[in-house]
Amino acid sequence: MNYYDEIKNRIIDNETYCRVKEYSKERNKVITYFEIGKLLNEAGGKYGDKIIEEYANRLMVEVGKKYNRSTLFRMKQFYNMFNNDKVAPLVQQLSWSQCLILLPIKNIDKINYYIQQVSSRNLSKRQLQEIIKSNEYERLDEKTRNK
C-alpha cells in the first residue's frame, strides 16, 4: 500500500466534499432567500409595507439579529428583481453575496450578462465587483451585448 497516495486521495476527496457542500449550502441560501422574498412580497401586498419591519423585529428576537429590516428588504428586492422565469434559474448559480452585488443594477440585460460571466468564468464575489466597476458590459460592442 502506498500511504502517501492514500493520504493524498483522502485529502482530495475531503476538499471536493467541502466544496460541494459549500456550493450546496450557498445554493440553498439563495433559493430560500428567493422564496422568503416572494412571501414578503405577497405579505406586503396583503398587509402593507410595514410588514417587513414587524417581521424583522420578531425574527431578530426569535431567530437572530441578522434577520433585520434591511436583510428582509434585500430578500424582497432580490425576489422582485429576479422573479423573471428566464432569470430565476440562472440566479441559483450565484452566491448570496454575488446576488447582493447585482441588486443595484437596474438593466436586466446587464444583469444577465454578469450572471453569465460569473457562471462561465467562475468568478468570485470580488472578481464580479471588479468587472462591474470596470464597466465591462458597457465596453462591449452592440452586437455582443445583444446576444
Phi, psi and omega in degrees: 000134177267103184296321180301310180299321179296315178297313180300314180298320178293321177296314180297317177299317179295316179299318178297315179301315180298318179295316179296317180296317178297316179299317181295318179295317181293319178297318178298320179298315180298315180296316180298314181294327176297314179295320177296318177301320178296315179297318178296322178297314179293318180295321178297323178294329182272320188244358179097167185290340181288353182296327180297315179297316179298312180297320180298315179301317180290316182294323179298326179282316188273330186242316180161156185294337183290348179265054180277182183301315183293324178295314179295322178297319178297322178297316178295315178299319178300313178298312182299326181282323189249018182279359175297134182302330181281331185268322186309314179295326180292323182297331181294348177276352183262162171274165179298320180294325175293321178298318180297326178294326182278342184305319181290345182282129184261338183277116184295326177295320178295317178299313179301319179300311182292325175298316179296323179294319177300315183292310186285328183257000180053054185281143173279174177303312182297318179295321176298315178302318182295316182288331175290315180298326180279002180057043182302317181298315182295333181277353178289149174285162185306318183298314180292321179298324186275001179290000000 
